[in-house]
Amino acid sequence: MFRSRRLREAVLLTLGVLTPVGILAVNISAFVMSNLTAFRLVIAGCALVSGLVLNGLTAWWILRLASRNANPLYSEYRVWAVGAAVIVVLLTAAGGGYLTYLGLRDPHRLPDSLSMIVASFMLLLPLAVTFVGRRLAGVGGIIPVDEPGPRKQRDPAPKSAPGTTRRPPRAAGR
């Protein structure tokens, strides 16, 4: 079936690791489900922190993009832009945390559609905003990284002082 020894080893290693990880995940999930009222607040707090991080990084990248591409406009309205970004990030993160908290109120109704929709929205919103922002800026990809700027061309040879001639370097051994 698998002709390559490395491929066989990788498949066996993957199966060997996934099985215990799956068993641990099932047992941890069962423990969380049996103590859902205690974990409900922790999970909602994690959703809040996740929203702050993901949306905050996206807002930071968009503000950097605006400062680079629309510098005069951004410079004039910088305080308003940063303030609006902070408000949007806080509201979306708080909304995600609160709706997650509401979705986990009844363990017999899980998986809850509200929790699933909120989690999907919290994950897809920053990715969609970043994707659209990068397309509008003419930058490819999804993950915001610093794009290399235009390279400065170096002078082929440094200029020498007037009245002196520049000699080529001598080869070693002569």
Backbone as a printed PyTorch tensor [residue, N CA C, xyz], in Angstrom:
tensor([[[  0.8380,  -1.1860,   0.0000],
         [  0.0000,   0.0000,   0.0000],
         [  0.8810,   1.2480,   0.0000]],

        [[  1.7410,   1.4100,   1.0220],
         [  2.6640,   2.5330,   1.0690],
         [  4.0450,   2.0250,   0.6880]],

        [[  4.5760,   2.5200,  -0.3980],
         [  5.8580,   2.0170,  -0.8680],
         [  7.0230,   2.7040,  -0.1610]],

        [[  6.8530,   3.9410,   0.1930],
         [  7.9270,   4.6810,   0.8380],
         [  7.9770,   4.3530,   2.3280]],

        [[  9.1670,   4.0800,   2.8060],
         [  9.3210,   3.7660,   4.2300],
         [  8.9780,   4.9700,   5.0950]],

        [[  9.4010,   6.1550,   4.6600],
         [  9.1010,   7.3750,   5.4210],
         [  7.6080,   7.6400,   5.4900]],

        [[  6.9030,   7.4000,   4.4100],
         [  5.4550,   7.6080,   4.4050],
         [  4.7730,   6.6450,   5.3680]],

        [[  5.2120,   5.3780,   5.3590],
         [  4.6450,   4.4050,   6.3010],
         [  4.8940,   4.8310,   7.7340]],

        [[  6.1230,   5.2670,   8.0160],
         [  6.4560,   5.7060,   9.3690],
         [  5.6280,   6.9230,   9.7740]],

        [[  5.4440,   7.8600,   8.8450],
         [  4.6500,   9.0590,   9.1440],
         [  3.1950,   8.7040,   9.4250]],

        [[  2.6530,   7.7770,   8.6420],
         [  1.2590,   7.3600,   8.8520],
         [  1.1190,   6.6460,  10.1920]],

        [[  2.0270,   5.7380,  10.4890],
         [  1.9580,   5.0210,  11.7620],
         [  2.1600,   5.9590,  12.9440]],

        [[  3.0820,   6.9000,  12.8200],
         [  3.3000,   7.8740,  13.8900],
         [  2.0620,   8.7460,  14.0870]],

        [[  1.4610,   9.1740,  12.9810],
         [  0.2540,   9.9950,  13.0720],
         [ -0.8720,   9.2360,  13.7490]],

        [[ -1.0880,   8.0030,  13.3390],
         [ -2.1360,   7.1930,  13.9750],
         [ -1.8130,   6.9320,  15.4410]],

        [[ -0.5490,   6.6830,  15.7320],
         [ -0.1510,   6.4310,  17.1070],
         [ -0.3310,   7.6360,  18.0020]],

        [[ -0.1690,   8.8340,  17.4630],
         [ -0.3250,  10.0510,  18.2610],
         [ -1.7890,  10.4780,  18.3260]],

        [[ -2.5070,  10.3600,  17.2190],
         [ -3.8940,  10.8290,  17.1790],
         [ -4.8110,  10.0400,  18.1110]],

        [[ -4.5900,   8.7640,  18.2390],
         [ -5.4680,   7.9570,  19.0880],
         [ -5.4180,   8.3910,  20.5490]],

        [[ -4.2480,   8.5080,  21.1820],
         [ -4.2530,   8.9730,  22.5700],
         [ -4.7330,  10.4190,  22.7130]],

        [[ -4.4110,  11.2650,  21.7460],
         [ -4.8900,  12.6480,  21.8030],
         [ -6.4120,  12.6760,  21.7130]],

        [[ -6.9820,  11.8390,  20.8480],
         [ -8.4380,  11.7580,  20.7400],
         [ -9.0790,  11.2500,  22.0170]],

        [[ -8.4680,  10.2600,  22.6440],
         [ -8.9940,   9.7370,  23.9100],
         [ -8.9500,  10.8170,  24.9880]],

        [[ -7.8440,  11.5460,  25.0510],
         [ -7.7480,  12.6450,  26.0180],
         [ -8.7900,  13.7230,  25.7280]],

        [[ -8.9840,  14.0610,  24.4590],
         [ -9.9600,  15.0980,  24.1050],
         [-11.3710,  14.6780,  24.4930]],

        [[-11.7210,  13.4240,  24.2650],
         [-13.0540,  12.9340,  24.6230],
         [-13.2520,  12.9790,  26.1380]],

        [[-12.2520,  12.5390,  26.8840],
         [-12.3820,  12.5400,  28.3390],
         [-12.4310,  13.9600,  28.9100]],

        [[-11.6330,  14.8450,  28.3710],
         [-11.6830,  16.2410,  28.8260],
         [-13.0250,  16.8620,  28.4780]],

        [[-13.5310,  16.5530,  27.2850],
         [-14.8510,  17.0700,  26.8950],
         [-15.9450,  16.5530,  27.8150]],

        [[-15.8710,  15.2820,  28.1760],
         [-16.8730,  14.7190,  29.0910],
         [-16.7910,  15.3870,  30.4580]],

        [[-15.5740,  15.6630,  30.9260],
         [-15.4020,  16.3380,  32.2110],
         [-15.9670,  17.7560,  32.1540]],

        [[-15.6930,  18.4550,  31.0590],
         [-16.2200,  19.8220,  30.9100],
         [-17.7440,  19.7880,  30.8430]],

        [[-18.2960,  18.8240,  30.1210],
         [-19.7530,  18.7340,  30.0090],
         [-20.4030,  18.4470,  31.3600]],

        [[-19.7730,  17.6030,  32.1650],
         [-20.3720,  17.2910,  33.4660],
         [-20.2480,  18.4770,  34.4220]],

        [[-19.3010,  19.3740,  34.1830],
         [-19.1160,  20.5630,  35.0240],
         [-19.2940,  21.8440,  34.2070]],

        [[-20.2730,  21.8330,  33.3050],
         [-20.4190,  22.9470,  32.3640],
         [-20.7050,  24.2730,  33.0540]],

        [[-21.4670,  24.2460,  34.1370],
         [-21.7750,  25.5110,  34.8120],
         [-20.5100,  26.1760,  35.3380]],

        [[-19.5460,  25.3780,  35.7810],
         [-18.2870,  25.9420,  36.2810],
         [-17.3970,  26.4080,  35.1360]],

        [[-17.4230,  25.7060,  34.0090],
         [-16.5690,  26.0500,  32.8790],
         [-17.1790,  27.1140,  31.9720]],

        [[-18.4480,  27.3710,  32.1230],
         [-19.1510,  28.3010,  31.2370],
         [-18.5140,  29.6740,  31.2350]],

        [[-18.2080,  30.1820,  32.3980],
         [-17.5960,  31.5040,  32.5100],
         [-16.1700,  31.5040,  31.9640]],

        [[-15.4360,  30.4410,  32.2090],
         [-14.0540,  30.3440,  31.7060],
         [-14.0500,  30.2980,  30.1790]],

        [[-14.9430,  29.5200,  29.6050],
         [-15.0110,  29.4130,  28.1450],
         [-15.4300,  30.7460,  27.5330]],

        [[-16.3790,  31.4320,  28.1530],
         [-16.7870,  32.7550,  27.6590],
         [-15.6300,  33.7540,  27.7780]],

        [[-14.8650,  33.6640,  28.8650],
         [-13.6880,  34.5240,  29.0130],
         [-12.6450,  34.2410,  27.9530]],

        [[-12.4470,  32.9820,  27.6340],
         [-11.5090,  32.6230,  26.5620],
         [-12.0010,  33.1430,  25.2130]],

        [[-13.3180,  33.1000,  24.9860],
         [-13.8720,  33.6520,  23.7480],
         [-13.6510,  35.1650,  23.6890]],

        [[-13.7840,  35.8380,  24.8220],
         [-13.5360,  37.2800,  24.8820],
         [-12.0710,  37.5890,  24.5530]],

        [[-11.1510,  36.8680,  25.1710],
         [ -9.7230,  37.0920,  24.9190],
         [ -9.3790,  36.7760,  23.4600]],

        [[ -9.9380,  35.7030,  22.9490],
         [ -9.6960,  35.3390,  21.5540],
         [-10.1870,  36.4330,  20.6090]],

        [[-11.3750,  36.9650,  20.8820],
         [-11.8930,  38.0560,  20.0610],
         [-11.0320,  39.3010,  20.1470]],

        [[-10.5590,  39.6120,  21.3540],
         [ -9.6770,  40.7710,  21.5020],
         [ -8.3910,  40.5990,  20.7070]],

        [[ -7.8210,  39.4170,  20.7690],
         [ -6.5520,  39.1770,  20.0700],
         [ -6.7480,  39.1910,  18.5550]],

        [[ -7.6740,  38.3790,  18.0520],
         [ -7.8570,  38.2920,  16.6060],
         [ -8.3280,  39.6160,  16.0010]],

        [[ -9.3470,  40.2180,  16.6030],
         [ -9.8510,  41.4760,  16.0570],
         [ -8.8690,  42.6150,  16.2910]],

        [[ -8.1460,  42.5780,  17.4110],
         [ -7.1510,  43.6100,  17.6810],
         [ -6.0100,  43.5710,  16.6910]],

        [[ -5.5220,  42.3740,  16.3790],
         [ -4.4590,  42.2600,  15.3740],
         [ -4.9330,  42.7130,  14.0000]],

        [[ -6.1640,  42.3790,  13.6610],
         [ -6.7110,  42.8060,  12.3730],
         [ -6.8600,  44.3230,  12.3310]],

        [[ -7.3800,  44.9090,  13.3990],
         [ -7.5360,  46.3730,  13.4390],
         [ -6.1770,  47.0670,  13.3850]],

        [[ -5.1980,  46.5250,  14.1000],
         [ -3.8510,  47.1040,  14.0870],
         [ -3.2650,  47.0720,  12.6820]],

        [[ -3.4510,  45.9610,  11.9730],
         [ -2.9430,  45.8530,  10.6230],
         [ -3.6490,  46.8370,   9.6890]],

        [[ -4.9630,  46.9770,   9.8310],
         [ -5.6990,  47.9020,   8.9710],
         [ -5.2750,  49.3450,   9.2470]],

        [[ -5.0640,  49.6870,  10.5190],
         [ -4.5950,  51.0390,  10.8370],
         [ -3.1970,  51.2870,  10.2600]],

        [[ -2.3280,  50.2930,  10.3220],
         [ -1.0040,  50.4310,   9.7080],
         [ -1.1080,  50.6120,   8.2020]],

        [[ -2.0060,  49.8580,   7.5890],
         [ -2.2150,  49.9620,   6.1500],
         [ -2.7470,  51.3450,   5.7940]],

        [[ -3.6800,  51.8510,   6.5950],
         [ -4.2320,  53.1870,   6.3380],
         [ -3.1600,  54.2650,   6.5150]],

        [[ -2.2970,  54.1080,   7.5200],
         [ -1.2620,  55.1170,   7.7250],
         [ -0.2390,  55.1060,   6.5970]],

        [[ -0.0450,  53.9730,   5.9790],
         [  0.9180,  53.8840,   4.8870],
         [  0.3250,  54.3520,   3.5610]],

        [[ -0.9340,  53.9960,   3.2980],
         [ -1.5240,  54.2750,   1.9870],
         [ -2.2950,  55.5900,   1.9320]],

        [[ -2.8080,  56.0570,   3.0380],
         [ -3.5720,  57.3070,   3.0700],
         [ -3.0390,  58.1780,   4.2030]],

        [[ -1.7570,  58.4640,   4.1650],
         [ -1.1090,  59.1350,   5.2770],
         [ -1.6920,  60.5000,   5.6170]],

        [[ -1.9670,  61.3850,   4.6420],
         [ -2.5330,  62.6860,   5.0390],
         [ -3.8940,  62.5580,   5.7160]],

        [[ -4.7490,  61.7260,   5.1670],
         [ -6.0800,  61.5280,   5.7520],
         [ -5.9720,  60.8500,   7.1190]],

        [[ -5.1250,  59.8390,   7.2070],
         [ -4.9460,  59.1300,   8.4720],
         [ -4.3440,  60.0490,   9.5300]],

        [[ -3.3800,  60.8650,   9.1310],
         [ -2.7560,  61.7780,  10.0960],
         [ -3.7680,  62.7600,  10.6620]],

        [[ -4.6790,  63.2170,   9.8140],
         [ -5.6770,  64.1880,  10.2700],
         [ -6.6930,  63.5650,  11.2140]],

        [[ -7.1010,  62.3280,  10.9350],
         [ -8.1520,  61.6660,  11.7240],
         [ -7.6220,  60.4710,  12.5140]],

        [[ -6.3590,  60.4900,  12.8870],
         [ -5.7310,  59.3690,  13.5760],
         [ -6.4420,  59.0180,  14.8800]],

        [[ -6.7490,  60.0140,  15.6910],
         [ -7.4020,  59.7620,  16.9800],
         [ -8.7740,  59.1320,  16.7700]],

        [[ -9.5090,  59.6230,  15.7870],
         [-10.8350,  59.0700,  15.5070],
         [-10.7320,  57.6370,  14.9810]],

        [[ -9.7620,  57.3920,  14.1160],
         [ -9.5990,  56.0480,  13.5430],
         [ -9.2220,  55.0390,  14.6230]],

        [[ -8.2800,  55.4100,  15.4770],
         [ -7.8710,  54.5020,  16.5490],
         [ -9.0200,  54.3040,  17.5380]],

        [[ -9.7280,  55.3760,  17.8640],
         [-10.8700,  55.2660,  18.7700],
         [-11.9590,  54.3630,  18.2140]],

        [[-12.2630,  54.5170,  16.9210],
         [-13.2830,  53.6710,  16.2890],
         [-12.8290,  52.2170,  16.2640]],

        [[-11.5460,  51.9930,  15.9880],
         [-11.0280,  50.6230,  15.9690],
         [-11.1220,  49.9870,  17.3440]],

        [[-10.7890,  50.7380,  18.3800],
         [-10.8610,  50.2070,  19.7440],
         [-12.3020,  49.8590,  20.1040]],

        [[-13.2320,  50.7370,  19.7670],
         [-14.6440,  50.4760,  20.0770],
         [-15.1520,  49.2420,  19.3350]],

        [[-14.8140,  49.1220,  18.0490],
         [-15.2640,  47.9640,  17.2670],
         [-14.6660,  46.6760,  17.8260]],

        [[-13.3790,  46.7000,  18.1620],
         [-12.7370,  45.5030,  18.7100],
         [-13.3730,  45.1230,  20.0430]],

        [[-13.5720,  46.0850,  20.9230],
         [-14.1670,  45.7870,  22.2310],
         [-15.5920,  45.2630,  22.0970]],

        [[-16.3970,  45.8840,  21.2310],
         [-17.7910,  45.4500,  21.0710],
         [-17.8880,  44.0520,  20.4670]],

        [[-17.0940,  43.7770,  19.4400],
         [-17.1820,  42.4470,  18.8280],
         [-16.6690,  41.3630,  19.7720]],

        [[-15.6010,  41.6570,  20.5100],
         [-15.0750,  40.6590,  21.4540],
         [-16.0470,  40.4370,  22.6080]],

        [[-16.6000,  41.5170,  23.1440],
         [-17.5620,  41.3800,  24.2450],
         [-18.8240,  40.6650,  23.7710]],

        [[-19.2820,  40.9840,  22.5720],
         [-20.4550,  40.3030,  22.0210],
         [-20.2060,  38.8150,  21.8310]],

        [[-19.0240,  38.4770,  21.3370],
         [-18.6810,  37.0590,  21.1610],
         [-18.6140,  36.3230,  22.4840]],

        [[-18.0080,  36.9460,  23.4920],
         [-17.9310,  36.3110,  24.8100],
         [-19.2970,  36.1310,  25.4380]],

        [[-20.1410,  37.1650,  25.3420],
         [-21.4760,  37.0940,  25.9440],
         [-22.3540,  36.0550,  25.2400]],

        [[-22.3210,  36.0520,  23.9100],
         [-23.1340,  35.0850,  23.1740],
         [-22.6360,  33.6570,  23.3920]],

        [[-21.3440,  33.4900,  23.5700],
         [-20.8110,  32.1720,  23.9190],
         [-21.3300,  31.7420,  25.2860]],

        [[-21.3300,  32.6730,  26.2370],
         [-21.8500,  32.3940,  27.5760],
         [-23.3170,  31.9790,  27.5060]],

        [[-24.1070,  32.6860,  26.7080],
         [-25.5250,  32.3360,  26.5580],
         [-25.7050,  30.9740,  25.8870]],

        [[-24.8670,  30.6750,  24.9040],
         [-25.0020,  29.4180,  24.1770],
         [-24.6700,  28.2000,  25.0150]],

        [[-23.9290,  28.3730,  26.0990],
         [-23.5370,  27.2330,  26.9330],
         [-24.4110,  27.0720,  28.1750]],

        [[-25.5880,  27.6550,  28.1960],
         [-26.4180,  27.6260,  29.4040],
         [-27.0480,  26.2700,  29.6670]],

        [[-27.2870,  25.4660,  28.6370],
         [-27.9490,  24.1800,  28.8520],
         [-27.1160,  23.0630,  28.2230]],

        [[-26.5320,  22.1850,  29.0410],
         [-25.6860,  21.1270,  28.4810],
         [-26.4550,  20.1120,  27.6350]],

        [[-27.7620,  20.0490,  27.7980],
         [-28.5580,  19.0890,  27.0310],
         [-28.8390,  19.5930,  25.6230]],

        [[-28.6040,  20.8720,  25.3810],
         [-28.8520,  21.4430,  24.0470],
         [-27.5730,  21.5840,  23.2340]],

        [[-26.4840,  21.0170,  23.7170],
         [-25.2160,  21.1330,  22.9850],
         [-25.0950,  20.0110,  21.9750]],

        [[-24.5430,  20.2110,  20.8450],
         [-23.9530,  21.4460,  20.3460],
         [-25.0380,  22.4750,  20.0350]],

        [[-24.8420,  23.6640,  20.5470],
         [-25.7910,  24.7550,  20.4180],
         [-25.4980,  25.5340,  19.1390]],

        [[-26.5480,  25.7980,  18.3670],
         [-26.3470,  26.5040,  17.0940],
         [-25.8310,  27.9220,  17.3210]],

        [[-26.2770,  28.5890,  18.3980],
         [-25.7970,  29.9430,  18.6810],
         [-24.2960,  29.9500,  18.9350]],

        [[-23.8170,  29.0140,  19.7250],
         [-22.3840,  28.9330,  20.0000],
         [-21.5910,  28.6350,  18.7380]],

        [[-22.1060,  27.7570,  17.9060],
         [-21.4080,  27.4140,  16.6640],
         [-21.3460,  28.6140,  15.7120]],

        [[-22.4510,  29.3390,  15.5980],
         [-22.4760,  30.5100,  14.7180],
         [-21.5510,  31.6010,  15.2540]],

        [[-21.5920,  31.8450,  16.5460],
         [-20.7360,  32.8690,  17.1490],
         [-19.2660,  32.5060,  16.9780]],

        [[-18.9070,  31.2470,  17.2290],
         [-17.5150,  30.8320,  17.0830],
         [-17.0540,  30.9540,  15.6300]],

        [[-17.9110,  30.5700,  14.7050],
         [-17.5580,  30.7040,  13.2800],
         [-17.3930,  32.1700,  12.9030]],

        [[-18.2920,  33.0100,  13.3760],
         [-18.2200,  34.4450,  13.0820],
         [-16.9550,  35.0580,  13.6800]],

        [[-16.6330,  34.6670,  14.9170],
         [-15.4420,  35.2200,  15.5710],
         [-14.1640,  34.7890,  14.8640]],

        [[-14.1830,  33.6470,  14.2300],
         [-13.0130,  33.1770,  13.5060],
         [-12.9520,  33.7570,  12.0970]],

        [[-14.0830,  33.8350,  11.4290],
         [-14.0970,  34.2660,  10.0340],
         [-14.0560,  35.7850,   9.8580]],

        [[-14.5740,  36.5490,  10.8180],
         [-14.5980,  38.0060,  10.6720],
         [-13.2040,  38.5970,  10.4930]],

        [[-12.2380,  38.3070,  11.3780],
         [-10.9050,  38.8830,  11.1580],
         [-10.2530,  38.4060,   9.8640]],

        [[-10.4700,  37.1340,   9.5070],
         [ -9.8990,  36.6350,   8.2650],
         [-10.5110,  37.3280,   7.0590]],

        [[-11.8310,  37.5410,   7.0740],
         [-12.4930,  38.2060,   5.9510],
         [-12.0690,  39.6680,   5.8410]],

        [[-11.9990,  40.3710,   6.9630],
         [-11.5910,  41.7750,   6.9350],
         [-10.1530,  41.8990,   6.4430]],

        [[ -9.2830,  41.0160,   6.9090],
         [ -7.8910,  41.0430,   6.4560],
         [ -7.8020,  40.7260,   4.9690]],

        [[ -8.5460,  39.7410,   4.5100],
         [ -8.5360,  39.3680,   3.0980],
         [ -8.9980,  40.5240,   2.2200]],

        [[-10.1170,  41.1500,   2.5910],
         [-10.6420,  42.2660,   1.8090],
         [ -9.6810,  43.4610,   1.8550]],

        [[ -9.1410,  43.7440,   3.0370],
         [ -8.2000,  44.8500,   3.1580],
         [ -6.9590,  44.6440,   2.3150]],

        [[ -6.4490,  43.4230,   2.2870],
         [ -5.2610,  43.1410,   1.4820],
         [ -5.5800,  43.2100,  -0.0040]],

        [[ -6.7570,  42.7930,  -0.3950],
         [ -7.1340,  42.8970,  -1.8070],
         [ -7.2760,  44.3570,  -2.2220]],

        [[ -7.8950,  45.1720,  -1.3520],
         [ -8.0360,  46.5940,  -1.6720],
         [ -6.6850,  47.2970,  -1.7450]],

        [[ -5.7350,  46.8370,  -0.9370],
         [ -4.4050,  47.4370,  -0.9220],
         [ -3.5120,  46.8780,  -2.0260]],

        [[ -3.9860,  45.8550,  -2.7210],
         [ -3.1850,  45.2670,  -3.7850],
         [ -2.1130,  44.3300,  -3.2870]],

        [[ -2.2900,  43.8120,  -2.0740],
         [ -1.3290,  42.8890,  -1.4840],
         [ -1.9800,  41.5140,  -1.4810]],

        [[ -1.2510,  40.4880,  -1.8670],
         [ -1.8270,  39.1500,  -1.9220],
         [ -1.7890,  38.4380,  -0.5840]],

        [[ -2.4630,  37.3090,  -0.5200],
         [ -2.4290,  36.4690,   0.6680],
         [ -3.4320,  36.8790,   1.7280]],

        [[ -3.4840,  36.0930,   2.8030],
         [ -4.4180,  36.3510,   3.8940],
         [ -3.6890,  36.8410,   5.1300]],

        [[ -2.5420,  36.2500,   5.4230],
         [ -1.8350,  36.5720,   6.6530],
         [ -1.0770,  37.8790,   6.4700]],

        [[ -1.3390,  38.8900,   7.3250],
         [ -0.6510,  40.1660,   7.1560],
         [  0.7980,  40.0850,   7.5970]],

        [[  1.6820,  40.2250,   6.6440],
         [  3.1140,  40.2730,   6.9270],
         [  3.6620,  41.5410,   6.3010]],

        [[  4.8060,  41.9670,   6.7690],
         [  5.4210,  43.1430,   6.1680],
         [  5.9120,  42.7770,   4.7760]],

        [[  5.3940,  43.4790,   3.8160],
         [  5.8090,  43.2540,   2.4490],
         [  7.1210,  43.9900,   2.2190]],

        [[  8.0200,  43.3970,   1.4530],
         [  9.2620,  44.1080,   1.1890],
         [  8.9850,  45.3400,   0.3410]],

        [[  9.5380,  46.4380,   0.7610],
         [  9.3520,  47.6890,   0.0320],
         [ 10.2120,  47.7190,  -1.2030]],

        [[ 10.1010,  48.7880,  -1.9770],
         [ 10.9350,  48.8780,  -3.1730],
         [ 12.4000,  48.9490,  -2.7650]],

        [[ 13.2180,  48.1770,  -3.4390],
         [ 14.6360,  48.1230,  -3.0990],
         [ 15.3530,  49.3330,  -3.6630]],

        [[ 16.2320,  49.8530,  -2.8560],
         [ 17.0570,  50.9550,  -3.3150],
         [ 18.2040,  50.3720,  -4.1160]],

        [[ 18.4710,  50.9950,  -5.2490],
         [ 19.5830,  50.5280,  -6.0510],
         [ 20.8700,  51.1220,  -5.5110]],

        [[ 21.8520,  50.2820,  -5.3840],
         [ 23.1440,  50.7320,  -4.9010],
         [ 23.9670,  51.2300,  -6.0690]],

        [[ 24.8280,  52.1650,  -5.7680],
         [ 25.7550,  52.6270,  -6.7910],
         [ 26.6830,  51.4800,  -7.1450]],

        [[ 26.9850,  51.3260,  -8.4310],
         [ 27.8480,  50.2090,  -8.8020],
         [ 29.2480,  50.3320,  -8.2040]],

        [[ 29.7600,  51.5420,  -8.0940],
         [ 31.0880,  51.7280,  -7.5050],
         [ 31.0620,  53.0040,  -6.6860]],

        [[ 31.6410,  52.9770,  -5.5110],
         [ 31.6690,  54.2000,  -4.7200],
         [ 32.5190,  55.2560,  -5.4150]],

        [[ 32.1040,  56.4910,  -5.2260],
         [ 32.8180,  57.5930,  -5.8620],
         [ 34.0950,  57.8840,  -5.0950]],

        [[ 35.1410,  58.1230,  -5.8490],
         [ 36.4140,  58.4290,  -5.2140],
         [ 36.5930,  59.9400,  -5.1320]],

        [[ 37.5110,  60.3430,  -4.3180],
         [ 37.7740,  61.7730,  -4.1520],
         [ 38.3570,  62.3230,  -5.4460]],

        [[ 38.1290,  63.6290,  -5.7270],
         [ 38.6570,  64.2000,  -6.9670],
         [ 40.1750,  64.1190,  -7.0050]],

        [[ 40.6980,  63.8170,  -8.1620],
         [ 42.1370,  63.7620,  -8.3460],
         [ 42.7310,  62.4050,  -8.0390]],

        [[ 41.9690,  61.4450,  -7.5850],
         [ 42.4970,  60.1110,  -7.3170],
         [ 41.8650,  59.1300,  -8.2760]],

        [[ 42.5740,  58.1160,  -8.5810],
         [ 42.0250,  57.0780,  -9.4490],
         [ 41.7780,  55.8310,  -8.6190]],

        [[ 40.7780,  55.1570,  -8.9780],
         [ 40.4070,  53.9600,  -8.2340],
         [ 40.9950,  52.7500,  -8.9530]],

        [[ 41.7390,  51.9380,  -8.2020],
         [ 42.3560,  50.7440,  -8.7730],
         [ 41.4930,  49.5310,  -8.3810]],

        [[ 41.4180,  48.5660,  -9.2940],
         [ 40.7020,  47.3440,  -8.9330],
         [ 41.4760,  46.5910,  -7.8720]],

        [[ 40.7840,  45.8170,  -7.0070],
         [ 41.4710,  45.0760,  -5.9460],
         [ 42.4250,  44.0270,  -6.5570]],

        [[ 43.5260,  43.8050,  -5.8850],
         [ 44.5040,  42.8460,  -6.3680],
         [ 44.1160,  41.4460,  -5.9560]],

        [[ 44.3940,  40.5060,  -6.7820],
         [ 44.0870,  39.1110,  -6.4840],
         [ 45.0620,  38.6010,  -5.4420]],

        [[ 44.6120,  37.6950,  -4.6180],
         [ 45.4610,  37.1430,  -3.5680],
         [ 46.5550,  36.2890,  -4.1700]],

        [[ 47.7610,  36.3670,  -3.5960],
         [ 48.8550,  35.5420,  -4.0600],
         [ 49.7740,  36.2420,  -5.0440]],

        [[ 49.4930,  37.4520,  -5.4150],
         [ 50.3680,  38.1660,  -6.3490],
         [ 51.2660,  39.1020,  -5.6530]]])
